[in-house]
């Protein structure tokens, strides 16, 4: 059995879907503090986050609140703060989750470009063979988007379009969001028992 992650970085790109980032950080706080029924607390779990230069605009427009500097005690690093621990491969996190992931961010990760902390966090994850999960948010997809998705997948990332799993008894927006975020956490090594899984009743 794979050991659970000790450190996770959440990157918030400037795409629609700020609710995914907020819920992801809330669940990680719940995991660390032992608020998930059936799971032991994980006080050793280290979580940090950063956001692109325009992610705050999406956050304010979609959540009707300013993007905070800190959330649940997790520090938010500036998008140009290359002094962040996870900007170096010597201190690479176990998993980086980009939620939501814009097509511009995905393109930079696919081709090794970009000059912000999001791009660097993803680059570190790829070069250090750590888990990189991209909650892609765009529709429809152009051929450029699709080719970039192939390239970043070949480099080692997991491209996970932010599509809810309605078979999981989803009856509310919150549950739909959870069905996406929980799948991302699955791939990061954290399996949370918050929604039914396919075949659980079989």
Residue pairs with C-beta under 8 A, 6 or more apart in sequence:
2 189
3 189
4 42
4 45
4 189
4 190
5 45
5 93
5 94
5 95
5 131
5 188
5 189
5 190
6 44
6 45
6 46
6 94
7 45
7 46
7 47
7 48
7 86
7 93
7 94
7 95
8 28
8 45
8 46
8 47
8 93
8 94
8 95
8 96
8 97
8 188
9 47
9 48
9 49
9 50
9 86
9 93
9 95
9 96
9 97
9 121
10 21
10 24
10 25
10 28
10 47
10 48
10 49
10 50
10 74
10 96
10 97
10 99
11 49
11 50
11 51
11 52
11 96
11 97
11 98
11 99
11 101
11 105
11 117
11 118
11 121
11 122
12 18
12 21
12 49
12 50
12 51
12 52
12 55
12 59
12 67
12 98
12 99
12 100
13 51
13 52
13 55
13 98
13 100
13 101
13 102
13 104
13 105
13 118
14 52
14 53
14 54
14 55
14 57
14 58
14 102
14 104
14 105
15 58
15 100
15 101
15 102
15 103
15 105
15 137
15 138
16 58
16 62
16 100
16 137
17 58
17 62
17 99
17 100
17 135
17 137
17 162
18 55
18 58
18 59
18 62
18 63
18 67
18 100
19 62
19 63
19 177
20 99
20 100
20 135
20 162
20 177
20 180
20 181
21 49
21 51
21 59
21 99
21 100
22 59
22 63
22 71
23 174
23 177
23 178
23 181
24 97
24 99
24 181
24 184
24 185
25 47
25 49
25 71
25 72
25 74
26 71
26 72
27 36
27 178
27 181
27 182
27 185
27 192
27 194
28 45
28 47
28 72
28 74
29 35
29 47
29 71
29 72
29 73
29 74
30 36
31 39
31 41
31 42
31 45
31 190
31 192
32 41
32 42
32 43
32 45
32 47
33 41
33 43
34 40
34 41
34 42
36 192
36 193
36 194
37 193
38 193
39 192
39 193
46 93
47 74
48 74
48 75
48 76
48 77
48 84
48 85
48 86
48 93
49 71
49 74
49 75
49 76
49 77
50 76
50 77
50 78
50 79
50 81
50 84
50 117
50 118
50 121
51 59
51 67
51 76
51 79
51 118
52 79
52 102
52 105
52 116
52 118
53 79
53 116
55 67
56 66
56 67
59 65
59 66
59 67
60 66
60 67
67 76
68 76
69 76
70 76
77 84
77 117
78 117
79 116
79 117
79 118
80 115
80 116
80 117
81 87
81 117
82 117
82 120
84 117
84 121
85 91
86 92
86 93
86 96
86 121
86 124
87 117
87 120
87 121
87 124
88 124
89 124
89 127
89 128
92 124
92 125
92 128
92 130
93 121
93 125
93 130
94 130
94 131
94 188
94 189
95 125
95 130
95 131
95 132
95 133
95 187
95 188
95 189
96 121
96 122
96 124
96 125
96 130
96 131
96 132
96 133
97 133
97 135
97 184
97 188
98 105
98 106
98 109
98 118
98 122
98 132
98 133
98 134
98 135
99 133
99 135
99 162
99 181
99 184
100 135
100 136
100 137
100 162
101 134
101 135
101 136
101 137
102 137
102 138
103 136
103 138
103 145
103 148
105 114
105 118
105 119
105 122
105 134
106 134
106 136
106 145
106 148
106 149
106 152
106 159
107 113
107 144
107 148
108 114
108 119
108 122
109 119
109 122
109 123
109 126
109 132
109 134
109 152
109 155
109 157
110 148
110 149
110 151
110 152
110 155
111 148
111 151
112 123
113 119
114 120
114 123
122 132
122 157
124 130
125 131
125 132
125 157
126 132
126 155
126 156
126 157
129 156
131 158
131 187
131 188
131 189
132 156
132 157
132 158
133 157
133 158
133 160
133 184
133 187
133 188
134 152
134 157
134 158
134 159
134 160
135 160
135 161
135 162
135 180
135 184
136 149
136 159
136 160
136 161
136 162
137 161
137 162
138 145
141 149
149 159
152 159
153 159
158 187
160 180
160 183
160 184
160 187
162 180
163 180
164 170
164 176
164 177
164 179
164 180
165 179
165 180
165 183
166 176
166 179
167 198
168 175
168 179
168 195
168 196
168 197
168 198
169 175
169 195
169 196
170 176
170 179
170 195
175 195
178 194
178 195
179 195
182 192
182 194
182 195
185 191
185 192
